[in-house]
Amino acid sequence: ALHHPLLFLVLLAAFIVLMIWLLPKIWRGIKALVARIRALFTGRNPGPKGHPQDPA
């Protein structure tokens, strides 16, 4: 970073933009995974968006 500060700043900005784009997708995937694991232990089927359905 000390030898090429402009390259470092460009790559840092690209990394920040990539994280802003990817973090909602990663978070949604983690929530869906937790819902599926919870459904596995409770015996419920997960809904279409990863939310457990009511056994009515």
N, C-alpha and C positions, 0 to 999 in steps of 0.2 A: 504494500500500500504506500510505502514511503517513496519508492522509485517511480511509480506511475499513479499519481493521485487522481488524475482525470479518469483513467480506466477503472480505478477502484470506485469512484463515485458513480460512474455509469452502471457498473455491475451491481452496486448496492441499490441504486434506483430500480433496476430491472428486477432484482430479488424482492424488493418491497412490493412492486406492482404484482409480481407473480404470487406472492403470499396473500395480497388483498383479493386476488381472483380465486385462489385455491382454498383458502380457509373456510369459507361457507360450505363448499363441497365436502371438505374433509369433516367438518362438524356435523353435517347432515348424515354422512356415512357412519360416523361414530354413534349418533343418536339412533339410526336404524339398526345398527349392530346390537346396541344395548337393548332395544325393544325386542329384537329376535331372541336374544339370550333370556330376557325376562319372560317372554312367551314360552320358551322352552321349559323353564322351571315352573311356571304357573299353569301350564297346560292350555293356555289360550293360543289361538291363531292370530298372528299379527295382521293388522289391516293393510290396505293397499299402500298406505304411506308410512308404514312401519309402526302405526299405533295399534295397540291390541283392540280387538273387537269385543263388544259386550256379548256374553253367552246367553242371549235372550231368545 
